[in-house]
Amino acid sequence: RLNCGMSIYRLGMPLSRRQHKSLTRFVLDQNNLDDDSLSEITAALSDYSSLGSLCVMGNQIRREGCLLLGTIFRSSALCLKEVDLCRNELDDEDCKLWQQR
């Protein structure tokens, strides 16, 4: 588990610079991620075409973060099969937005 804050921003850069983008599962559960830190991570992961699972449960992701996820992943090479957003600050309407991606 990462101790977030500035650590999340430092994680985005190495992820985006990797030559071999072979991650299949990325888990950042219970790391106090908010919409801004989620933006950094998802932008860095957008070129990981093998990524099938993203787990960000138990954070502080809100509607804006949910919309951001849909936008980034719609416009990227990702083919996610599983996204775990449970135990965030989302309601049913927010989840519907994600499902419409």
N, C-alpha and C positions, 0 to 999 in steps of 0.2 A: 504494500500500500504506500502510495506517495504521500508525502506531506506537501499538500498543494500550495496555493499562493503562487509565488514566482516559479516554483518547480514545474508547474504545468506549462508555462510559457517556454521554459528551457527544454521541455520534452518535445514540443512541436518542431523545432528546428532540426534536430537530428533525425526525426521521423521523416521529414520531407526531403532530407539530403541523402538518405540511404539509397544505394544503387539497386540492391536486391529487395524489392518490395513484396516479400513473401509471407507477411503475417496473414494468418487465417482467423485469428480470434484476438480481440483487444478488450481488456477488462480494466475499468477504472471505477470500481464500486466504492461507495462511501468515501469519497475524496473531497467533499465540499465543492465539487465542480459547479460553477454557475454558467450562465449563458455565454459570457465572454470567454471563459476558459474552454468551454465546449467548442466554441468557434475556432480557437487555435488548434485544438486536437483534430477536429473533423476536417479542417482545411489541410492539415498535414497528412491525414489518412486518405484523402480523396483520390490519390493515385495508386492505392493498394488494391488492385483488381482482384486479388485472391482473398481479400478480407470478406469473410462470410458472417461473422458474428461480432457485434459491438455491444458491450455490456457497461452501462453507466448508471446502474440502479443505486438508489440511496444517496443521491446528490441533491443539488439545489437547482435543477433544470426547470425552467418555466416555459410558458407558451412560446416566447421568442426563440428559445433554444430548440424547441420542437420544430418550429417553422424553419429555422436555420438548417437543421438536420435534413429535412425534406428537400430544401433548395440545393444544398451542397451535393447530396447523394443523387439527386435527379440529374445534375449536370456533370457527374463524374463517371469514371469507369467501374465504380463499385457495384457489386451484385450481392448486397447483403441479404442473407436469409433470415437472420435473427438480430433484432435490436431490443435490448432490455432496458426500458425506461421506468420500470416500476419503482415505487417509493421515492419519486421526485415530486416537485410541486406542480403537478399536472392534473387537470380534471378530464372528464370524458370528452369534452369538446376539443381540448388540446390533442388528445390521442386520436381523434378522428382526423385532425389535420395531418398528423403523421401518416395515417393509413391511406390518405389520398395521394401520397407522394407518388 
